[in-house]
Each structure stands twice: as structure tokens, then as C-alpha cells.
């Protein structure tokens, strides 16, 4: 499959198969799982595609049934996967996710060591393909997969910035993947310095910058080259700072939290799509809030990512509908 037209957005990362528990309890005791997809960059690609943007995805999957499933999913979501290589020698990663009934974060177990995507490197950089895009989105999840992957992420960011294409970066910290906190902080901040837009959570921003207030976190990254910083504040909304102003936009009231995983990716979808539309940083943060809030009301990582019509209907309504009463 190849893109008939240049894509608007390119993103790179590891797509994984996700097995969502269908009963609460320890993962060792769960008898039934629902198959879905996972991967922060994949979630963002899905969300942007559903909003009508042309999205290209750079990755590797194994030549196995999991890889076939993911390729079919990319096709079904209208994402160009011409830059997704099928690896004959390494498997597709997968993960398990628990079902929580009280709104807390689910427990997750990864099975990704030695995966096909962990063998990505600079040789896999589709420079000409990326050059035809408008925007590059990266996260802090891919760099710790291996030195070669980190080098690829850095090169993609460097070339995009040098050519004048906009770059967004979500730290999306996964401390367990890094050898130490110091290495993580240095590497993630190095990548953030290559981005036009940085989107940390408040706790992430505090860990990465040593600053506690969202205003100070935003200043840290703007002093290092970011044009815009949007700090996620959870239910409180988001703080934004950019050349067009700064302030806080309130969050949306959520009737019931089903699954918190993927909320940050939904937030990124809202911010990126709005900015590519030419909206203000404030409007972008507001859209990020509503999409992130919608995502937590659905069980899968990307189930709650809306189409343009669904988003328009929600914005017109101004609130989420109440969930049906349990039987």
C-alpha cells in the first residue's frame, strides 16, 4: 500500500497487539481477553486519520499473525503503511491490560523485548517520504527501545526541524524502559528541544524539568526552542503557552471513567489537529481536553477517538451524555 498523495502527518513507533481483560482481577486469573491494538504513536495516527488528516506510519512488524492483524488495522483506519516493514526474523510485540472497575489505571504487562520494532534504525528513515509531509509526531516511548531506535528518532526530528516541518513531542514517560532516571531525563529533554510543540503531563514535566508549576514547565521548554507547550492537568484541564498567549483551559466533566490508557494520546490528537487547522494554542488545548476526556470513557486504547462528525456533535452539545443506568 502506498499513499496516492503526500501525507499531512508522519509518526513513528511500535504498534503492538493488545489483549484487554474482559473480567476484573489479577491478569493471571483472567480467562477471557479481547484483542485490540496498542502503541502511543499508533493511537495518535488513528485519531488524526479519523479527523480527516492523511497520516503515514513508520514501523516494523513481524511476519506473523499479530503483524498481519496490525497491517489490516492500519488499512481499515485509512493510515498509509507503505513505510511499515515486515521483519522475517523478529516477532511483533504484544501486551496484556487488566480491567479495572473503579477508574484506576489498569495494570499492564509488556511482551516486546526483541520485537521487530525494537530493531528499527537510521537505515529505516524514509527521508524522502517524510519530506513531503507537513508535520512529524514523536513520543518518548520509542527512544528507550534501543540505541538504534533512539538514533532514528533523533534523526527524524533533526531533519524535520531543519526542513521547516513542524514537530510535536509527547514525553510519554516509561521509566521501566530506561536504564536510569538521569538517562531518561537527558534523552527526553534532548528530543523535546527539537520540537515546536511539547505536551508533558504535570507530573512528567515536574520530573523532567525540576519545576512544579505548569507555567514554569512551559517556560523551561520554550527557553529551549519550543514555540508552544501544553501541560496536561488531568481533570483540571490544561495549561498552554505559545506566541499567541498563555492560560488555562478547563477540563470536561466525565460521567464515568472506564479506562485511562490512551487519554494523553487523545489529547495529542486534539492539539495537533487543531494547530494544523490554523487554530490558536488555546483552542488546540481545549480540543485536546475534550478528546482526552472522551477516550477515558471507552475500554480500548483508541476506541474513544472520534470521527470529525462525532467531535462536532459533542462540541455542539457541550457535554458528555450520561451513561446508561446499569441493569
Secondary structure in CASP SS format (residue, H / E / C, confidence):
PFRMAT SS
TARGET T0000
AUTHOR 0000-0000-0000
METHOD secondary structure of the structure
MODEL  1
X C 1.00
X C 1.00
X C 1.00
X C 1.00
X C 1.00
X C 1.00
X C 1.00
X C 1.00
X E 1.00
X E 1.00
X E 1.00
X E 1.00
X C 1.00
X C 1.00
X C 1.00
X E 1.00
X E 1.00
X E 1.00
X E 1.00
X E 1.00
X E 1.00
X E 1.00
X E 1.00
X E 1.00
X C 1.00
X C 1.00
X H 1.00
X H 1.00
X H 1.00
X C 1.00
X C 1.00
X C 1.00
X E 1.00
X E 1.00
X E 1.00
X E 1.00
X E 1.00
X E 1.00
X C 1.00
X H 1.00
X H 1.00
X H 1.00
X H 1.00
X H 1.00
X H 1.00
X H 1.00
X H 1.00
X H 1.00
X H 1.00
X H 1.00
X C 1.00
X C 1.00
X C 1.00
X C 1.00
X E 1.00
X E 1.00
X E 1.00
X E 1.00
X E 1.00
X E 1.00
X E 1.00
X E 1.00
X C 1.00
X C 1.00
X H 1.00
X H 1.00
X H 1.00
X H 1.00
X H 1.00
X H 1.00
X H 1.00
X H 1.00
X H 1.00
X H 1.00
X H 1.00
X H 1.00
X C 1.00
X C 1.00
X C 1.00
X E 1.00
X E 1.00
X E 1.00
X E 1.00
X E 1.00
X E 1.00
X E 1.00
X E 1.00
X C 1.00
X C 1.00
X C 1.00
X C 1.00
X C 1.00
X C 1.00
X E 1.00
X E 1.00
X E 1.00
X E 1.00
X E 1.00
X E 1.00
X C 1.00
X C 1.00
X C 1.00
X C 1.00
X C 1.00
X C 1.00
X C 1.00
X C 1.00
X E 1.00
X E 1.00
X E 1.00
X E 1.00
X C 1.00
X C 1.00
X C 1.00
X C 1.00
X C 1.00
X H 1.00
X H 1.00
X H 1.00
X C 1.00
X C 1.00
X H 1.00
X H 1.00
X H 1.00
X C 1.00
X C 1.00
X H 1.00
X H 1.00
X H 1.00
X H 1.00
X H 1.00
X C 1.00
X C 1.00
X C 1.00
X E 1.00
X E 1.00
X E 1.00
X E 1.00
X E 1.00
X C 1.00
X C 1.00
X C 1.00
X H 1.00
X H 1.00
X H 1.00
X C 1.00
X H 1.00
X H 1.00
X H 1.00
X H 1.00
X H 1.00
X H 1.00
X H 1.00
X H 1.00
X H 1.00
X H 1.00
X H 1.00
X H 1.00
X H 1.00
X H 1.00
X H 1.00
X H 1.00
X C 1.00
X C 1.00
X C 1.00
X E 1.00
X E 1.00
X E 1.00
X E 1.00
X E 1.00
X C 1.00
X C 1.00
X C 1.00
X C 1.00
X H 1.00
X H 1.00
X H 1.00
X C 1.00
X C 1.00
X C 1.00
X H 1.00
X H 1.00
X H 1.00
X H 1.00
X H 1.00
X H 1.00
X H 1.00
X H 1.00
X H 1.00
X H 1.00
X H 1.00
X H 1.00
X C 1.00
X C 1.00
X C 1.00
X C 1.00
X E 1.00
X E 1.00
X C 1.00
X C 1.00
X E 1.00
X H 1.00
X H 1.00
X H 1.00
X H 1.00
X H 1.00
X H 1.00
X H 1.00
X H 1.00
X C 1.00
X C 1.00
X C 1.00
X C 1.00
X H 1.00
X H 1.00
X H 1.00
X H 1.00
X H 1.00
X H 1.00
X H 1.00
X H 1.00
X H 1.00
X H 1.00
X C 1.00
X C 1.00
X C 1.00
X C 1.00
X E 1.00
X E 1.00
X E 1.00
X E 1.00
X E 1.00
X C 1.00
X H 1.00
X H 1.00
X H 1.00
X C 1.00
X E 1.00
X E 1.00
X E 1.00
X E 1.00
X E 1.00
X C 1.00
X C 1.00
X E 1.00
X E 1.00
X E 1.00
X E 1.00
X E 1.00
X C 1.00
X C 1.00
X C 1.00
X C 1.00
X C 1.00
X C 1.00
X C 1.00
X C 1.00
X C 1.00
X C 1.00
X C 1.00
X C 1.00
X C 1.00
X H 1.00
X H 1.00
X H 1.00
X H 1.00
X H 1.00
X H 1.00
X H 1.00
X H 1.00
X H 1.00
X H 1.00
X H 1.00
X H 1.00
X H 1.00
X H 1.00
X C 1.00
X C 1.00
X C 1.00
X C 1.00
X H 1.00
X H 1.00
X H 1.00
X H 1.00
X H 1.00
X H 1.00
X H 1.00
X H 1.00
X H 1.00
X H 1.00
X H 1.00
X H 1.00
X H 1.00
X H 1.00
X H 1.00
X C 1.00
X C 1.00
X C 1.00
X C 1.00
X C 1.00
X C 1.00
X C 1.00
X C 1.00
X C 1.00
X C 1.00
X C 1.00
X C 1.00
X H 1.00
X H 1.00
X H 1.00
X H 1.00
X H 1.00
X H 1.00
X H 1.00
X H 1.00
X H 1.00
X H 1.00
X C 1.00
X C 1.00
X C 1.00
X C 1.00
X C 1.00
X C 1.00
X C 1.00
X C 1.00
X C 1.00
X C 1.00
END
